């Protein structure tokens, strides 16, 4: 992430995200989750956001995904203010893939059905939705678990279904909030390696929130937050060791 300048960037250097003095407050200002955050995220970057609990990293991710609106400052996606989007749901469906710590799979839907959910915004043909979901689940090594409900899957399998779902509409950006937080060490390593491989091969812009510095160092850039502010933003040489 680079410091914001007052000069508008050239068309070919418009960042994927640009925040200027971004603020997010709750309870009429009693809780200040983001306190004047400024940054840029370039196309294809893998950025980790880390810091102690309550520092604002999840709130930042929610603002990037237009799940929360800022109460001050500006956040732009490819030059357009997210606060001014005419249809935030369409932005989330077409541009963003979400991976959550708690998986957020619908319990009464099979793996195949869960992966299809985002496609209802973009693909009208049931046959095409099923084909795309089948392709994604197979790529996750879950071809034998397609018709299972989430309760019948392990934690690692649930997260792989969630990753398949996040890729359903071929998003440009992947937002991952503690994606290995609910997994044992073996599954955490598997899921992390899968995300890194996807980001590298597909050149997806990925922002990954984690409290684990071993995971954070796998990114190309580490953003550290404290008390709602960015306190450092450093390039790193990714390690290929286990988190």
For each residue, the residues with C-beta under 8 A, 3 or more apart:
1: 39 40 41 47 221 223 230 233
2: 39 40
3: 38
4: 18 19 20 38 39 40
5:
6:
7:
8:
9: 13 14 15
10: 13 14
11: 14
12:
13: 9 10
14: 9 10 11 78 79
15: 9 18 40 41 42 43 76 78
16: 41 42 43 45 77 78 172 173 205
17: 39 40 41 64 75 76 77
18: 4 15 39 40 41 74 75 76 79
19: 4 22 37 38 39 40 73 74 75 76
20: 4 38 73 74 75
21: 36 37 38 72 73 74
22: 19 34 36 37 38 60 63 70 72 73 74 75
23: 32 34 35 36 37 70 71 72 73
24: 32 33 34 56 59 63 68 70 71 72
25: 28 29 30 31 32 33 34 71 72
26: 30 31 33
27: 30 31
28: 25
29: 25 32
30: 25 26 27
31: 25 26 27
32: 23 24 25 29 35 228
33: 24 25 26 56 59 228
34: 22 23 24 25 37 56 59 60 63 70 228
35: 23 32 56 227 228 229
36: 21 22 23 72 73 229
37: 19 21 22 23 34 56 60 73 228 229 230
38: 3 4 19 20 21 22 73 230
39: 1 2 4 17 18 19 223 230 233
40: 1 2 4 15 17 18 19
41: 1 15 16 17 18 45 47 205 207
42: 15 16 45 205
43: 15 16 172 203 205
44: 203 204 205
45: 16 41 42 205 206 220 221
46: 196 199 200 205 206 208 218 219 220 221 238
47: 1 41 206 207 208 219 220 221 222 223
48: 207 208 209 210 215 216 217 218 219 221 222 223
49: 57 60 61 207 208 209 210 223 225
50: 57 209 210 211 212 213 216 222 223 224 225
51: 55 56 57 211 224 225 226 231
52: 55 211 226
53: 211
54:
55: 51 52 225 226 227 228
56: 24 33 34 35 37 51 59 60 225 227 228 229
57: 49 50 51 60 61 209 225
58: 61 62 177 209
59: 24 33 34 56 62 63 68
60: 22 34 37 49 56 57 63 64 209 225
61: 49 57 58 64 65 175 177 207 209
62: 58 59 65 67 68
63: 22 24 34 59 60 66 67 68 69 70 75 82
64: 17 60 61 75 82 173 175 207
65: 61 62 92 96 98 175
66: 63 69 82 85 88 91 92 96
67: 62 63 92
68: 24 59 62 63
69: 63 66 82 83
70: 22 23 24 34 63 73 74 75 82 83
71: 23 24 25
72: 21 22 23 24 25 36
73: 19 20 21 22 23 36 37 38 70
74: 18 19 20 21 22 70 81 83
75: 17 18 19 20 22 63 64 70 81 82 83
76: 15 17 18 19 79 80 81 82
77: 16 17 80 82 91 95
78: 14 15 16
79: 14 18 76
80: 76 77 84 85
81: 74 75 76 84 85
82: 63 64 66 69 70 75 76 77 85 88 91
83: 69 70 74 75
84: 80 81
85: 66 80 81 82 88 91
86:
87: 90 91
88: 66 82 85 91 92
89: 92 93 121
90: 87 93 94 121
91: 66 77 82 85 87 88 94 95 96
92: 65 66 67 88 89 95 96 98
93: 89 90 96 118 121 122 169
94: 90 91 121 122 169 171
95: 77 91 92 171 172 173
96: 65 66 91 92 93 171 172 173 174 175
97: 165 166 167 168 169 171 173 174 175 204
98: 65 92 104 166 175 176 177
99: 159 162 163 166 174 175 176 177 179 195
100: 103 104 162 177 178 179
101: 177 178 179 181 182
102: 182
103: 100 150 155 158 159 161 162 182
104: 98 100 162
105: 109 114 150 158 161 162 165
106: 109 113 114 117 150
107: 149 150 151
108: 149
109: 105 106 113 114 117 149 150
110: 113 114 146 147 148 149
111: 114 115 137 142 145 146 147 148 150 153 161 164
112: 115 116 130 133 134 137 146 147
113: 106 109 110 116 117 133
114: 105 106 109 110 111 117 150 161 162 165
115: 111 112 132 133 136 137 161 164 165 168
116: 112 113 119 120 129 130 132 133 168
117: 106 109 113 114 120 165 168
118: 93 121 122 165 166 168 169
119: 116 122 123 128 129 132 133 168 169
120: 116 117 123 129
121: 89 90 93 94 118 169
122: 93 94 118 119 169
123: 119 120 128 129 132
124: 128
125: 128 129
126: 129 130
127: 130 131
128: 119 123 124 125 131 132
129: 116 119 120 123 125 126 132 133
130: 112 116 126 127 133 134
131: 127 128 134 135
132: 115 116 119 123 128 129 135 136 168
133: 112 113 115 116 119 129 130 136 137 146 164 168
134: 112 130 131 137 138 143 146
135: 131 132 138 139
136: 115 132 133 139 140 164 165 167 168
137: 111 112 115 133 134 140 142 143 145 146 161 164
138: 134 135 141 142 143
139: 135 136 164
140: 136 137 160 161 163 164 194
141: 138 160
142: 111 137 138 145 146 157 160 161 164
143: 134 137 138 146
144:
145: 111 137 142 148 152 153 157 161
146: 110 111 112 133 134 137 142 143
147: 110 111 112
148: 110 111 145 152 153
149: 107 108 109 110 152 153
150: 103 105 106 107 109 111 114 153 158 161
151: 107
152: 145 148 149
153: 111 145 148 149 150 157 158 161
154: 157 158 187
155: 103 158 159 182 183 184 187
156: 159 160 183 184 186 187 190 191
157: 142 145 153 154 160 161
158: 103 105 150 153 154 155 161 162
159: 99 103 155 156 162 163 179 180 182 183 187 191
160: 140 141 142 156 157 163 164 191 194
161: 103 105 111 114 115 137 140 142 145 150 153 157 158 164 165
162: 99 100 103 104 105 114 158 159 165 166
163: 99 140 159 160 166 167 179 191 194 195 198
164: 111 115 133 136 137 139 140 142 160 161 167 168
165: 97 105 114 115 117 118 136 161 162 168
166: 97 98 99 118 162 163 171 174
167: 97 136 163 164 170 171 174 198
168: 97 115 116 117 118 119 132 133 136 164 165
169: 93 94 97 118 119 121 122
170: 167
171: 94 95 96 97 166 167 174 204
172: 16 43 95 96 204 205
173: 16 64 95 96 97 204 205 206 207
174: 96 97 99 166 167 171 195 198 199 204 205 206 207
175: 61 64 65 96 97 98 99 206 207
176: 98 99 179 195 206 207 208 209
177: 58 61 98 99 100 101 209
178: 100 101 181 182 209 210 211
179: 99 100 101 159 163 176 191 192 195 208
180: 159 183 187 188 191 192 210 212 215 243
181: 101 178 210
182: 101 102 103 155 159 178
183: 155 156 159 180 187 188 191
184: 155 156 187 188
185: 188 189
186: 156 189 190
187: 154 155 156 159 180 183 184 190 191
188: 180 183 184 185 191 192 243
189: 185 186 192 193 242 243
190: 156 186 187 193 194
191: 156 159 160 163 179 180 183 187 188 194 195
192: 179 180 188 189 195 196 215 218 243
193: 189 190 196 197
194: 140 160 163 190 191 197 198
195: 99 163 174 176 179 191 192 198 199 206 208
196: 46 192 193 199 200 218 238
197: 193 194 200 201
198: 163 167 174 194 195 201 202 204
199: 46 174 195 196 202 203 204 206
200: 46 196 197 203
201: 197 198
202: 198 199
203: 43 44 199 200
204: 44 97 171 172 173 174 198 199
205: 16 41 42 43 44 45 46 172 173 174
206: 45 46 47 173 174 175 176 195 199 219
207: 41 47 48 49 61 64 173 174 175 176
208: 46 47 48 49 176 179 195 215 216 219
209: 48 49 50 57 58 60 61 176 177 178
210: 48 49 50 178 180 181 215 216
211: 50 51 52 53 178
212: 50 180 215 216 243
213: 50 216 217
214: 217 218 242 243
215: 48 180 192 208 210 212 218 243
216: 48 50 208 210 212 213 219 222
217: 48 213 214 222 236 238 239
218: 46 48 192 196 214 215 238 239 243
219: 46 47 48 206 208 216 222 236 238
220: 45 46 47 235 236 238
221: 1 45 46 47 48 233 234 235 236
222: 47 48 50 216 217 219 232 233 234 236
223: 1 39 47 48 49 50 230 232 233
224: 50 51 230 231 232 233
225: 49 50 51 55 56 57 60 228 229 230 231
226: 51 52 55 229 231
227: 35 55 56
228: 32 33 34 35 37 55 56 225
229: 35 36 37 56 225 226
230: 1 37 38 39 223 224 225 233
231: 51 224 225 226
232: 222 223 224
233: 1 39 221 222 223 224 230
234: 221 222
235: 220 221
236: 217 219 220 221 222
237:
238: 46 196 217 218 219 220
239: 217 218
240:
241:
242: 189 214
243: 180 188 189 192 212 214 215 218
